[in-house]
Amino acid sequence: MKGKITHFSAFILTLLAVFTIFPKTAWAQDLAPDSCPSSSSTSCTQNPYSCNAGIPGTINKMEIDTPSPAIQAESESIDEQSVATNSAQITTAVPIGATLNPDLIFDLINEHRAGIGLPLFQKDANLCSIAQSRTTQMPAEVTNGNLHAGLYARNLPYWITENMKYGGNEQETVDWWLHSPIHRAAIESNNKYACGACIGNTCDMLFTSYTPK
């Protein structure tokens, strides 16, 4: 009887040793977060959030943290496009304190006239001188709302028309005038000469044929 108990006890101890060693080895493999055995590599690729033995919540760091070369290249391309777009927006803006180009405004007006079959305006030195002298008067006129006062005060002996605009760039200035009937009439008039000047983003454009009053 004593011999049977001894053999039974030895059998029980052997079983305990087996269950103590093998489960520990299997779980150590399943919980390794950074390695996928070859038998489970397909499931890891399909579901990066459940790596190795399909245990939910186990994350494969290599697949999550390291983007593929294609994704990384696409991301860099998008970033470069964003920088290029932002740079383009910055260069087309009118910097504070900068003066618009009256010659460009003149050219845009003549471009419009050519498009509707009208002869191009010509520049005249005397008219350009008057336009330039108006740059010292326009800011105060814009502030006070008394537009063209300095031109009227000259009491010139010939008919002359003045377009004024505050704000925007050269193209926006011409577009605004073309959407205003009275300013568009001056741009599309039968006058022979035109010339303008700007101070900051306030501009004028004078039109005349020196027809006596």
Disulfide bonds with the S-S distance in Angstrom:
Cys128-Cys195 1.93
Cys198-Cys203 2.13
